[in-house]
Amino acid sequence: MTPYRPQTPPATASGADPPYPRGHRRGLSNTAGYTLTRTATALLQAAFVLVAVFVLTSLLPGDSVDAVLGEQGTPEQQRLARAELGLDQPAWTRFVHWVTDLGHADLGHSLVTGLPVTDEIGSRFAATAVLAGAALAVLVPLALTLGVLTGLREGSFADRALNASALALHAVPEFVLGLLLTAWLSVGLGLLPATAAGLRGTGILTEPAVLVLPVGVLVARQLCDLARQVRIGVAAQVGGPVVRHLRLLGLPERTIVLRHVLPGCLAPAVQQLARCVDGLLGGTVVVESLFAVGGLGTGFVESVQDRDVPAVQGYALLFAATALTANLLADLTVARLTPQREERA
């Protein structure tokens, strides 16, 4: 039997490449339209985040003047401090000034240290970047491996163990899991350091052992979610007619999985990965405080405790911008992986 060979469209008389079918151009147009629409939606979400951050930080208990003068300031000193901080102006005026300063990459100055908020965030960014990067480096390959293995063996012991582990880990808060692991591996067995106290920025790379517990706590819950998403996609692909046909043709199982099954699971896995990034952002606040990692999460908590409003706003905007960007990139990637083309004659 002669194997099927797709025919290449003939070149045009001028020697140029032949024109694409109308359906192809329509598919590209749909993708470009979705990209513009999704980007515009992200910009609207960013505008909403700006308003929400300003309003919520304005509703924080206490007064910013107390962070500057303490509780011993005289009424005259408090009046002068309010005027210097602009707190004697209407809320909408302060919001306009704040947004204008943001346009110049100016987040203001910390009320506690007096340093620019951008410098405060910059000094803590490296530690969080190392922690989150290590967590993603462990999360993605491990989740893909577990998801593929359990999806190929649906109903097996490994499949049931993954589902049970996911339910169990979702029932345990991250700080409780962190305390249990610390009590067991650090205090009980003495295998790992309990905290990263005294290490700042990329200094935690000099002692990689301090990353094991924080990364383990961050990855645990997100690993089960991402692995289950991959497992669902793999199980659906394996049970479909395409894979059965490829097996009848005698293709190796490894080729079927890597070239046909796994690519079909990428779109939902990418969306779940974006949600995992959101979870990692929230987890860093808990994990860094629990293991004394001097990163963005610790800085955010300290700023809230000190009622340092400019710093709180800076950290909140950074977290929100990261989440919005991750979800935007995930949606655009999914649009490229699963283009919807309407081909009409």
N, C-alpha and C positions, 0 to 999 in steps of 0.2 A: 504494500500500500504506500502510495506516495505521500510523504509528510506534507502538511499544510504549510505554505510559505506566504506570509502576507506580501502583497504586491506594493511596491513603492510607486506613488503617483508620478507620472512623467513630468519632466521639467517643462517649463513654458518655452515659447519660441525664443524669448530673449535670453534664455539660459538661467533666469532667476528661479528661486524656489517656487513651487506651486502654491497657490493661495490656500489657506486653511479653510476647512469646511465652516459653514455658517454656525454650526453648533459649537465648534471650538471657540470661535470669536465670541459667541454669546456666553460661553462658560467663563472666558477671561473677563468679559464685561461684568458678569455676575459677581465674580471674585473681587474685582476692583470696586464695584458698588458696595459690596459687603464690607470691604476694608475701610472705605470712607465712612460708612454708617457706623461701624463699630468704633472707629477712632473718634467720631463726633460724640458717641455715647460716653466714651471714656473721658472726654473733655468735660461733658456735663457732670459726670460723676465726680471729677476732680473739683469742679466749681462747688458742688454740694458739700464735698469734704472740707473745703475751705470755710464755708459758712458753719458747718457742724463743729469743726475744731474750735473756731473762734467763740461760738456760743457756749459750747460745753466747758471750755477753759474759763470763760467768764463766770460760769456758775459753780466753779470749784469753791468748796467751803474755805472761809478765811479771807484774808485780804493780802494783796501783793505788797502793800506797804509794810505789813508785819514782817515779810521776808527781808525787807531792806533795813527797817529800824528796830525790829523786834517788838516786844510788848512794852518797852520802856520809853518809846518816843512820845514827845509832848504833842499836844494838838497842833501847834504851829509847825513843828517838824513834819507831822503827818500831812498837813496841808501843802507844804512845800514839796514833799515827796510825791504826793498825788499829781501836782502840777508838772513835776519833772517827768513822771511816767505817763502823763497824758490821761490819767484816770478821771480828771475833772471834765473831760470832753464827752460828748454824747457817744453812745456805742457805735453808731453808724460811721461817725467821723474816725474813731479809732480803727474800725474795720477797714476803711478806705486807706488809711495810712499804712496799716499792716500789709494789705495786699500790694500796695505800691512798693513797699520795702522788699516784699518777696520777689517782685519783678526785677529787683536789683540784687537778688541772692543775699539779702540781708534779713536774717532771722532775729535780729536784735541782740541784746546782751543779757547774760544770765544775771538774775537779781542776787544770786548768792556769791558767785565768784567774780562777777564783773567782766568776764571774758566773753567774746562773741560766741553765740550759740553754735555757729558753724564750726568753730574751733573745738568746742565741747563735744559735739557729735563726731567730728573728725578724729579726736583722740580715742574715742571708744569704738569707732567703726571697724577697725582691723580685727579686734577680738571677736565681734559678732560675725564678721565675714568669714573668719577661720572656722568658727563653730558651725555656721550654717553651711559653708562649703563642704566641711567634713561630713555633715549629716546628709547632704544631697549625694555626695560621692558614695556613701554607704547605701542610701535609700534606693536610688534608681536601679543599679544592677541587681541588688538583692531582691527587690520587689519584682523585677522582670523575671528573674530566675524562678522564684517561688510561684509566681503567677503562671508561668508556662508549664512548670512541672505539675502543679496541681490541676491546671486546666486540661492537660493531656491525660490525667488519671482522675477524672471526675468521679467522686464517690469513694475514692481510696482513703486510707488512713491519713495520708498527708493532707488531703483536701479537707477532711473533717477537722483535723488538728488546726489548720489555718483558720477556718470559720470559728472554731471555739476560741482560739487565741484572740481573734479580732473582737469578739464579744467581751471577753475577759478584760482586755486592755482598755476598751472603751468604758468599762465600768470603774476603772481605777484612775483617779485624777493624776496628772503628771507629777505634782509635788509629792503625792503619796508614793508613787512608784519610785521617785528619786530618793525619798527617805528610806524606803525598803531596800533598794539596791545599795545605798550608802551603808546602812546598818549591816548588810550581809557581806558585801565585798570589801568594804573599807574598814569598818570597825570590827566585824567578826573575823574575817579571814586575813585582813591586812594586805590584800592584793593590789589595791588601787588607792591613790590619794583621794581624800574626801572632798577637797576644794581646790580651787585655783588661786587662792589668796596670795597676793604679792606679785602676781604675773599680770602684766598689762599689754594690750595690743598683741602683736605677733610674738611676744615673749612666751606665750603658751605653747608655741611650737618647739621651744627648747625642752619642754617636758611633755611629750605627747600623751603620757599616761593620764594626765589630768583631763584629757578630752574624752576618755572612754565612757565615763558615767554620764556626763552631759549629753554626748552624742547618742548614747544608748537610750536615754529617756526621750530625747527629741524624735528619734527614729521609730521607736516602738509602735506608737499608735499609727503614725503615717504609713509605716511599712505594711501593716495589715490592710489599710484602706486601699493603697495603690496595688498591692499584690492581689487583692480580691477583685479589683476592677480588671486587671490583666487576666486573671483566671476566668472571669465571666466571658470576656471576649474570646479567649482561646477555646474554651469549651463550646461556644457557639460556632466558631469557625470549624473546629474538628468534626462537629456533628453535621456539618453542611454538605451539600452535594459536590462542591468543588473539591474538597479534600478527599472525599471518597473516590472521585474520578481520578485525581492525581495518584492515589494509591493503586488504583487499578492499572494505571499506566506504568507502574513500577518505579516511580520516583523514590529516592531515599527519604526516610522520615525526617532526617535533618534538613534536607533541602525544602521539604514541604513546610516545615515549621518556620525556618528562617526567611524563606522567600515568599511564602503565601499566607501562613497563619499569623505570624507576628506583625507584618505590616498592616493587616486588617484590624489589629487591636490598638494601633498607635493613637488614633484619634481620641477615643475615650480615655486612654491612659494619660495623654497630654492634658486633658481637662482635669483629670483627677490630680495630676502633678501640680497644677496651678492651685488647687484647693489645699494640697499638702504644703505649698509655700505659705499660704495663709495660716495654716496650722503651725508651721515652724516659726512664723513671726510672733504669734501669740505664745508659743512655747518658750521662746527665748527669754521673755519677761520672767517666767516662772523659773526656768532652768538656770539662768544667769544669777538670779537672786539666791537660789538654793545652793549653787556650787561656787558662789563668790567669783563669777567671771566678770571682769570689769568691762562689759560691753554695753550696747545700746539699751538692752532690757534693764540692766541695773541702773543706768543713768536715768532712764524714764521713771523708774520707781522712786529713786532719790529726788528727782525733780518734783514729783507729785507730793512727796512727803514734805519738801521744803517750800511748797507753794511757789515754785519758780515758774511762773506762767510762760515767759518766752521760751524757756527750755522745754516745757511740756508741749507747747505748740510745735516746736521744731521736731521733737521726737515723733509726735503723732503724725505730722505731715510726712515724715520720712517713711514710717510704717505704712501709711495709707498709699503713698505713691508707689511703694514697692509692690503692694498687693494689687493695685490697679494695673500696673505695668505687667505683672506676671499673668493676670487674667486676660489682658488685652493680647499679649503675645500668644497665649494658649489658644484663644479663640481664632486668631488669624492663622495660626499653624493648622488648626483643625479645618479651617476653611480651605486651606491649600491641600490638605490630605484627602478631604472628601468634597471636591467641587461638585456643585449641582448644575448640570448642564441640561438645557432644554433643547434637544435637537429635533427640529421640525423640517420637514421637507419643503 
